[in-house]
Amino acid sequence: MADNVNPYITLEKISKTYTAGDNKLEILKNIDLEIFKGEKLAVTGASGIGKSTLLHVVGALDKPDSGRVILGGKDIYSLNDEKLAVIRNKHIGFIFQFHHLLPEFNSLENVIMPALIGGVDKKESEERAKHLLSRVKMSHRFYHKVTRLSGGEQQRVALARALIMNPGMLLADEPTGNLDRKNSSEVHKLLDELNKEFQMTMLIVTHNMELASLTDKQVTLKEGSLVSV
């Protein structure tokens, strides 16, 4: 259940423009947004409109031209690169349309990786990774190379990896965009269950209106501005 009193993250007057030759394209225009603790928020909109850019700004991956992103009372883009990396590693989990798993490693190794990078003890990391893989119904695939997994299985491994550092927020960019209907439905169900189980704040960019309908709130990005649905 969302906490409608305490925002997990706040966007204030966020703008972002890209330049191509002599042309300037204003992708985000003075966007204000509060995403509350435990809330599931879906962002919909046409392809190429800037939904992924918005997600990257929220996730400390792409600095806005102007405006502030407030997390824990601090503007994250006032921090240096090292501190931004800590935020990405410890406070925010990411899943994408294409899972970006490391093909040379097995499921367990892929899930453990962010924890090892974050300095977590290897034994503790492995125990948590096994728990999360079991939670997403992948306990039978601990030691399988990810290249041997189906698309739906790979996305579930990616989801477990996103949760390994117990982040307060999960950012999902078209998480079912590369899956068939059956696997999409399974991922939808998992996201809903994990939101309830971990009280995790979720921002989901999607074209899938079935997935969007399962969230607490939907907004559409149109001509650089957010419009409530």
C-alpha positions in Angstrom: 0.0 0.0 0.0 1.4 3.4 -1.0 2.2 6.0 1.7 0.6 9.1 0.3 2.3 11.4 2.9 5.9 10.7 2.2 7.3 10.9 -1.3 10.1 8.4 -2.0 11.4 10.7 -4.7 10.4 14.1 -6.0 11.0 15.7 -9.4 11.0 19.6 -9.5 10.9 21.5 -12.8 12.8 18.8 -14.7 13.8 19.8 -18.3 15.9 17.9 -20.8 16.7 18.9 -24.4 18.7 17.0 -27.0 20.5 18.7 -29.9 20.8 17.1 -33.3 22.7 19.4 -35.7 20.9 22.7 -35.7 17.7 21.2 -34.2 16.9 21.2 -30.5 14.3 18.8 -29.2 12.8 19.5 -25.8 12.0 16.1 -24.4 11.0 17.0 -20.9 9.5 20.4 -20.0 9.4 21.6 -16.4 8.1 18.3 -15.1 7.0 18.1 -11.4 6.3 14.6 -10.0 6.1 13.0 -6.6 6.4 9.2 -6.4 5.3 8.0 -2.9 6.8 5.2 -0.9 5.2 1.9 -1.9 3.4 3.4 -4.9 3.3 1.8 -8.3 3.3 4.5 -11.0 3.0 3.8 -14.7 4.2 6.2 -17.4 2.7 5.7 -20.8 3.0 7.5 -24.1 4.0 7.2 -27.7 7.4 5.7 -28.8 10.2 8.2 -28.8 8.4 10.7 -26.7 10.9 10.7 -23.8 9.6 8.0 -21.4 13.0 6.3 -21.1 14.7 9.7 -20.7 12.4 10.4 -17.7 13.2 7.0 -16.2 16.9 7.6 -16.6 16.7 11.0 -15.0 14.9 9.5 -12.0 17.4 6.7 -11.8 20.5 8.9 -11.7 21.6 7.8 -15.2 21.0 11.0 -17.1 21.4 14.5 -15.6 18.6 16.9 -16.5 19.4 20.3 -18.0 17.5 22.0 -15.2 15.5 21.1 -12.2 16.0 18.8 -9.2 15.5 15.2 -8.3 15.1 14.9 -4.5 15.8 11.6 -2.8 16.2 11.4 1.0 16.0 15.2 1.2 19.0 15.7 -1.2 19.2 16.8 -4.8 20.9 13.7 -6.2 22.5 15.7 -9.1 24.3 17.9 -6.7 26.3 14.8 -5.7 29.6 13.7 -7.3 29.8 10.7 -9.7 30.9 8.4 -6.9 27.9 9.1 -4.7 25.6 8.9 -7.7 27.0 5.4 -8.3 26.2 4.5 -4.7 22.6 5.6 -5.2 22.2 3.5 -8.3 23.7 0.5 -6.6 22.0 0.6 -3.2 18.8 2.6 -3.6 17.4 2.0 -7.0 16.9 -1.3 -9.0 16.6 -1.4 -12.7 14.9 -3.8 -15.2 14.7 -3.2 -18.9 13.0 -4.6 -22.0 16.2 -6.3 -22.9 17.5 -7.9 -19.7 21.2 -7.0 -20.1 22.3 -10.2 -18.3 26.0 -11.2 -18.6 25.9 -14.2 -21.0 29.1 -15.8 -19.7 27.6 -16.3 -16.2 24.9 -18.4 -14.7 21.7 -17.1 -13.1 23.1 -17.0 -9.6 26.3 -15.2 -10.6 24.3 -12.6 -12.5 22.1 -11.9 -9.5 25.0 -11.7 -7.1 27.0 -9.3 -9.1 25.5 -5.9 -7.9 25.9 -7.1 -4.3 29.6 -8.0 -4.7 30.1 -4.6 -6.4 28.4 -3.0 -3.4 30.7 -4.7 -1.0 28.3 -7.2 0.5 29.8 -10.4 1.9 29.9 -13.2 -0.8 28.1 -15.8 1.4 25.4 -13.3 2.4 25.0 -12.2 -1.3 24.6 -15.8 -2.4 22.0 -16.6 0.2 20.0 -13.6 -0.7 20.4 -14.3 -4.4 19.1 -17.8 -4.0 16.2 -16.6 -1.9 15.2 -14.0 -4.6 15.6 -16.5 -7.5 13.4 -18.9 -5.6 10.9 -16.0 -5.0 10.7 -15.5 -8.8 10.3 -19.2 -9.4 13.8 -19.8 -10.7 15.3 -22.1 -8.0 15.7 -24.8 -10.6 17.9 -22.6 -12.7 20.5 -21.4 -10.2 23.5 -22.8 -12.2 22.2 -22.5 -15.7 24.0 -20.2 -18.1 21.5 -17.4 -18.9 21.9 -18.0 -22.6 20.1 -21.4 -22.0 17.0 -19.7 -20.4 13.8 -18.6 -22.2 13.0 -14.9 -22.5 10.6 -15.0 -19.6 13.2 -16.8 -17.4 15.8 -14.3 -18.3 13.5 -11.4 -17.3 12.8 -13.1 -14.0 16.6 -13.4 -13.3 16.9 -9.7 -14.2 14.2 -8.9 -11.7 15.9 -10.9 -9.0 19.2 -9.0 -9.8 17.3 -5.7 -9.5 16.2 -6.6 -6.0 19.5 -8.0 -4.6 20.5 -4.7 -2.9 17.0 -4.4 -1.4 16.4 -1.0 -3.1 13.7 1.3 -2.0 12.6 1.9 -5.7 12.4 -0.3 -8.8 12.5 1.4 -12.2 11.2 -0.8 -15.1 11.6 0.3 -18.7 9.1 -1.8 -20.9 9.7 -4.9 -18.7 7.4 -7.0 -20.7 8.0 -5.5 -24.1 10.1 -8.4 -25.4 7.8 -11.2 -23.9 4.8 -13.1 -25.2 1.5 -12.8 -23.5 1.9 -15.7 -21.1 5.3 -14.5 -19.8 4.1 -10.9 -19.7 1.3 -11.9 -17.4 3.7 -13.8 -15.1 6.0 -10.7 -14.9 2.9 -8.5 -14.2 1.9 -10.8 -11.3 5.4 -10.9 -9.9 5.7 -7.1 -10.0 2.4 -6.8 -8.1 3.4 -9.4 -5.5 6.8 -7.9 -4.9 5.3 -4.4 -4.6 3.1 -5.7 -1.8 5.7 -7.9 -0.2 8.5 -5.4 0.0 6.5 -2.2 0.0 8.7 -1.2 -2.9 8.1 2.0 -4.9 7.9 1.3 -8.6 8.0 3.5 -11.7 7.1 1.5 -14.8 7.4 2.8 -18.3 5.2 0.7 -20.6 3.1 0.5 -23.7 1.3 -2.4 -22.1 -2.0 -1.0 -20.9 -2.8 -4.2 -19.0 0.3 -3.7 -17.0 -0.4 0.0 -16.6 -3.9 -0.8 -15.3 -2.4 -2.8 -12.4 -0.6 0.2 -11.0 -1.9 2.7 -8.4 -1.6 5.7 -10.7 -1.0 6.3 -14.4 0.4 9.3 -16.2 1.0 9.9 -19.9 4.0 11.8 -21.3 2.8 14.1 -24.0 4.7 16.9 -25.7 7.2 16.9 -22.8 4.6 17.2 -20.1 3.0 14.7 -17.8 -0.8 14.3 -18.0 -2.8 12.3 -15.4 -4.9 9.5 -16.9 
